[in-house]
Structures are given as structure tokens and as C-alpha cells.
Amino acid sequence: MLKTLFIAGAGGFLGTVLRFLVSRYFQENTATLFPWGTFSVNILGSLLIGIFYGISERGHILSPDVRIFLTVGLCGGFTTFSSLTNDAFFLMQEKEWMKLSIYTALSFFLGLLAVYVGRMFIKSI
């Protein structure tokens, strides 16, 4: 169990660093209230987790340790529900109702679609 915790933790560390870098890039390069950084990492993370689970379902391509590293660790550290809800709260405080609606709806539906696309992509190859 301790080994699994370290594997997930290492993936989480890497995912967190990547999330920070992607979010920082968007903060420095976009001048809008729309939270592009959080939105992007959540959709990309959804695509990646779909790909990783799709690969995992194809057989014994990924060991259980690698699957934990990539899904629980990397994708778990890379994506962030807490940032999504904080960004949504900020848009609500600013009374940006249209942006709030678009952000929350697209985050969920594009995230779900990205998981589906990732799994279908792996099934097709």
C-alpha cells in the first residue's frame, strides 16, 4: 500500500506542476475574466484520463502501478474541481452570468466528451 501511495503521489506532483505551468501561461497571455487555464487543464486532463483508461482496457499494456501513476496521480494532480468551482464563484460574484453559464456547462460536457473521445481513440487503434 505504501508503494502505491508513493506512485500516486509522484504522479500527483508531476500533474500539479504541469497544472501550475499551464494555468500560469494562460494568466500571463490572456486578458479576460474567463478562466482559460483551469478550463484547459480540466478538458485536457479529461482527454488524458480517457486515453489512459482506454489503454488500460485494451489488455495488460499498462501495469497497475503505471495506471495509478497516470490516472490517480498525474490526471488527479493536473485537473482540479476546486479551482473550477472557485473560478465559477468569482464569475458569479462579478455577475458575469453568461460566462458563468458557459464555463460550467462547457467544463462538464466537454470534459465528458473528452473522456469519451480518449477512450474511443484508443479503441480505434
N, C-alpha and C positions, 0 to 999 in steps of 0.2 A: 504493500500500500504506500509506503513512504517513497518508493521509486516512482510510482505513478504520480504522486503529488509533485515531485521534483520535475517530472516530464511535463506535466500540465503547467507548472509554474514557469518553466523555461519558455514554453510556447507563449504563455501569457505575457511574460516580459517582452519578448520579441514583438508580439501583437500590439502591446501598449506603446512601445517605442515607435512602431510604424504608424499607429493612430495619431500620436502626437505630431509626427512629421507631416503627415497628410493634412491634418487639421491646421497646423501652423502655415503650411503652404497656402491653403485657401484663405486663411485670415489675412495673410500678407498680400494676396494677389486678387482679392475680390472686395469691392466696396459696396456691400449690400447687407441688409439685415438678415437675409435668408442664410441659414446655417449650412452652407455648402460642404464644409469639412465633415461634420457629423453625418450629414446625408450621404455623402460619398463613401465614407468608411462603412456605413451600415449596409448600403447596397452592394458594394464590392465584397464585404465580408459575407453577405448572404450568398453571393455567387460562389465564393470560395468554399463555403461550407457545403453547398450543393455539389460542387465538384469533388470535394474530399469524401463526402458520404457516397457519392456516385462511384468513385473509385473503390471505396471500401466494399460496396455491394457487389462489385464485379468478381469478387473472389478474395484470395489471400494476397492481394497486391500490396496492401498496407498492413503492417503488423499492428497489433492493438496499441502498442506504445506510440507508434508514429501517428496513428489515428487520434489518440488522445492529445498528442502534441499539436497536431494541426487543427483539430476541431474545438476541443475544450480550451486548449491553451491559446494558440495563435488567433483563431477566429473569435474566441471569447474575449481576449485582450484587445483585439483590433476593433470589434464592434462595441457599441455602448448604448444601452437603453437609457441609462441615467442621463447621459448628455442629450439624447434625443428629447426626453421629457423636459429637461431644463431649458433647452432651446425653444421648445414649444411654449413653455411657461413665459419665457421672455417675449416671444411674439404676442402672446395673449396680453401681457402687461402693456405692451406698446399698442395694443388694439389693432394689430395687423391681422385681421380676421381672415382675409383671403390667403395670405401667406401661411398662416397657421393651418388652415384647412388643407391647402395644397401640400404643405410639408408633412403633416401627419398622415394624410391619405396616401401620398406617394411613397413615404417611408415604408409603410406597411405593405402596400400592394406591389411596389417594385421590389421590395425585399423578398416577398413571397415568390414573385415571378423569377427573381434571380436564383433562388434556391432551385426552383423547377428547371430553369434553363441549365444550370450547372449539372444537375442530375441527368437531364436528357442529353446534354452534350456528351457526357461520359458514356451513357448507354449507346449512343450512336457511333462511337469509335471502337 
